[in-house]
Amino acid sequence: MIFGDVMDWVAFGWFLACWVGYTLYAKKRAHDTECLSALLYSYRTDWMKKLLYRENRISDLALLNNLVQMVNFLATTNIFILAGAVTVLYSSQNVMELLSNHAFVAKTTVEQVQFKLLTLVIIFVYAFFRFTWAMRQHTFVSILIGAAPFVPAGKQLTPDEEDFAVQLAKISDRAGHEFNYGLRSYYFALALLPWFISPWLLIPTCTLVVIVLYLREFRSRTLKFLVRSREDYTRIYEKGV
């Protein structure tokens, strides 16, 4: 066994349970009315329907480019973090000696340090794949925007045109979810850092990350503003303004 301390395994199991459990929970509630993902999907759908009425779609591509740049920034940053993590992995002996010089750090071995560093490397590899897949899906959206049919002003969308817009919104929404998965990996990677000090610290930090993510996605003030804006948006367009 890599770990002699059972608490290390308990903490690592709690880490996995928090990450996987919250991911499944967020995925299940992704279509709730009061959820960031659901609200953004509704706006994406309206966006894609309205762009069919615009012959000039430069503004739409500019908005999409803003999303791509954000994902590209984190994907690029992820490469540097991954390179650093791999470098530190090859210096596990030095890391263990550095940690052992502090009284507040739990007793550890080189194998334990290597396992923890390897876990970080795997997390950032996972995040990189998520970010790059999000970028590719945004690219697909840009291609479909260029190929989207033009609908003259005042004409109702046909069922095929409306379905085209909905499918386009779904691809954009999938890109957003992939970005969230990658970003969530960063949160849990940060939660893993106290594990180098003590397994007892990993449990509360993972719990704290889950609480922060939950509050931001389902209970934040920003979410309340988005819900209110959605209600106003619906009333405005029901009046035909």
C-alpha positions in Angstrom: 0.0 0.0 0.0 1.2 3.5 -0.8 -0.4 4.9 2.4 0.1 3.5 5.8 -2.4 5.9 7.4 -6.0 4.9 6.8 -7.0 8.6 7.2 -5.2 9.4 3.9 -7.5 6.9 2.1 -10.6 8.3 3.9 -9.7 11.8 2.9 -8.9 10.8 -0.7 -12.2 8.9 -0.9 -14.1 12.0 0.5 -12.3 14.1 -2.2 -13.6 11.9 -5.0 -17.0 11.7 -3.4 -17.3 15.4 -3.3 -16.1 16.0 -6.8 -18.1 13.2 -8.5 -21.2 13.7 -6.3 -21.4 17.4 -6.9 -20.9 16.9 -10.6 -23.8 14.4 -10.8 -25.9 16.7 -8.6 -25.2 19.8 -10.8 -25.9 17.7 -14.0 -29.2 16.5 -12.6 -30.3 20.1 -11.8 -29.0 21.6 -15.0 -32.5 22.1 -16.3 -34.0 23.7 -13.2 -35.5 27.1 -13.7 -33.3 28.7 -10.9 -29.9 27.4 -12.0 -27.2 29.3 -13.8 -26.8 26.6 -16.5 -30.6 26.6 -17.3 -30.9 30.3 -17.5 -27.8 30.7 -19.7 -29.2 27.9 -22.0 -32.5 29.8 -22.4 -30.6 33.0 -23.4 -28.4 30.9 -25.8 -31.6 29.6 -27.4 -33.0 33.1 -27.8 -29.7 34.4 -29.2 -29.5 31.7 -31.8 -33.1 32.3 -32.9 -32.5 36.0 -33.2 -29.3 35.7 -35.2 -31.3 34.0 -38.0 -32.9 37.4 -38.6 -29.5 39.1 -39.0 -27.8 38.9 -42.4 -24.7 40.5 -40.9 -23.5 38.3 -38.0 -20.2 39.9 -37.2 -21.5 40.9 -33.8 -22.5 37.3 -33.0 -19.1 36.0 -34.0 -17.5 38.8 -31.8 -19.5 37.6 -28.8 -18.6 34.0 -29.6 -14.9 35.0 -29.8 -15.1 36.5 -26.3 -16.2 33.0 -25.0 -13.4 31.3 -27.0 -10.7 33.7 -25.6 -11.8 32.9 -22.1 -11.5 29.2 -22.6 -8.3 29.6 -24.6 -6.7 31.6 -21.7 -7.4 28.8 -19.2 -6.4 26.1 -21.6 -3.0 27.9 -22.1 -2.6 28.5 -18.4 -3.4 24.9 -17.8 -0.4 23.8 -19.9 2.0 25.9 -17.7 0.5 24.5 -14.5 0.7 21.0 -15.8 4.4 21.5 -16.8 5.1 22.8 -13.3 3.3 19.9 -11.6 5.2 17.3 -13.7 8.5 19.1 -12.8 7.7 19.0 -9.1 6.7 15.3 -9.4 10.3 14.5 -10.5 11.5 16.4 -7.4 9.4 14.5 -4.9 12.3 13.9 -2.6 13.0 17.6 -2.3 9.3 18.3 -1.6 9.2 15.6 1.1 12.3 17.1 2.8 10.8 20.6 2.6 7.5 19.4 4.2 9.3 17.3 6.9 11.0 20.5 8.1 7.7 21.9 9.5 6.2 20.6 12.7 2.6 21.2 11.6 3.0 18.9 8.6 1.9 15.3 9.1 4.5 12.6 8.7 4.9 11.6 5.1 6.9 9.5 2.7 8.2 10.0 -0.8 5.6 7.6 -2.2 2.8 9.6 -0.5 4.1 12.8 -1.9 4.4 11.3 -5.4 0.9 10.0 -5.2 -0.5 13.4 -4.3 1.5 15.1 -7.0 0.4 12.5 -9.5 -3.2 13.2 -8.5 -2.7 16.9 -9.3 -1.2 16.0 -12.7 -4.1 13.9 -13.6 -6.6 16.6 -12.5 -4.9 19.2 -14.8 -4.7 16.7 -17.7 -8.4 16.2 -17.2 -9.0 20.0 -17.2 -6.9 20.4 -20.3 -9.1 17.9 -22.2 -12.2 19.6 -21.0 -11.0 23.1 -22.0 -9.8 22.0 -25.5 -13.1 20.2 -26.2 -15.0 23.3 -25.2 -12.9 25.4 -27.6 -13.6 22.9 -30.5 -17.3 23.0 -29.8 -17.3 26.8 -29.9 -15.5 26.5 -33.3 -18.4 24.3 -34.4 -20.8 27.0 -33.3 -19.0 29.6 -35.4 -19.1 27.4 -38.5 -22.9 26.8 -38.0 -23.4 30.5 -37.5 -21.8 31.1 -40.9 -24.0 28.5 -42.5 -27.2 29.5 -40.7 -30.1 30.4 -43.0 -31.2 34.0 -43.2 -34.8 34.7 -42.2 -36.3 38.1 -43.4 -37.6 40.4 -40.7 -41.3 39.8 -39.8 -41.4 36.2 -41.0 -42.0 33.5 -38.5 -39.4 30.8 -38.1 -40.4 27.5 -39.7 -40.1 24.3 -37.5 -36.9 23.4 -39.3 -35.4 26.8 -38.8 -36.4 26.9 -35.1 -35.0 23.4 -34.6 -31.7 24.5 -36.3 -31.4 27.4 -33.8 -32.2 25.1 -30.9 -29.5 22.5 -32.0 -27.1 25.4 -32.4 -27.9 26.6 -28.8 -27.4 23.0 -27.5 -23.9 22.8 -29.0 -23.0 26.2 -27.5 -24.5 25.0 -24.2 -22.4 21.8 -24.3 -19.3 24.0 -24.8 -20.3 26.0 -21.7 -20.7 22.7 -19.7 -17.3 21.5 -20.8 -15.8 24.8 -19.7 -17.5 24.4 -16.3 -16.1 20.9 -15.9 -12.6 22.3 -16.5 -13.1 25.2 -14.2 -14.5 22.9 -11.5 -11.3 20.9 -11.8 -9.3 24.0 -10.8 -11.4 24.4 -7.7 -10.9 20.8 -6.6 -7.2 20.9 -7.4 -6.9 23.9 -5.0 -8.9 21.9 -2.4 -6.3 19.1 -2.7 -3.3 21.3 -1.7 -3.9 21.1 2.1 -3.6 17.3 1.7 0.2 17.9 1.6 -0.1 19.2 5.1 -2.5 16.8 6.6 -5.3 14.5 5.5 -7.5 16.0 8.2 -7.4 19.3 6.2 -8.5 17.7 2.9 -12.0 16.9 4.2 -13.0 20.4 5.2 -11.5 22.0 2.2 -13.3 19.7 -0.2 -16.5 20.4 1.7 -15.9 24.1 1.5 -15.4 23.9 -2.3 -18.7 22.1 -2.7 -20.5 24.7 -0.6 -18.9 27.5 -2.6 -19.8 25.9 -6.0 -23.4 25.2 -4.8 -23.9 28.8 -3.6 -22.6 30.2 -6.8 -24.6 28.0 -9.1 -27.9 27.8 -7.2 -28.0 30.4 -4.5 -25.9 33.4 -5.6 -27.1 37.0 -5.9 -26.0 36.9 -9.6 -28.5 34.0 -10.1 -31.3 36.1 -8.6 -30.5 39.0 -10.9 -30.5 36.6 -13.9 -33.8 35.1 -12.9 -35.3 38.6 -12.5 -33.8 39.7 -15.9 -35.3 36.6 -17.5 -38.7 37.4 -16.2 -38.4 41.0 -17.5 -37.1 39.7 -20.8 -40.1 37.4 -21.2 -42.6 40.2 -20.4 -40.9 42.6 -22.8 -41.2 40.3 -25.7 -44.7 39.1 -24.8 -45.7 42.8 -25.3 -44.0 42.8 -28.6 -41.5 45.5 -27.8 
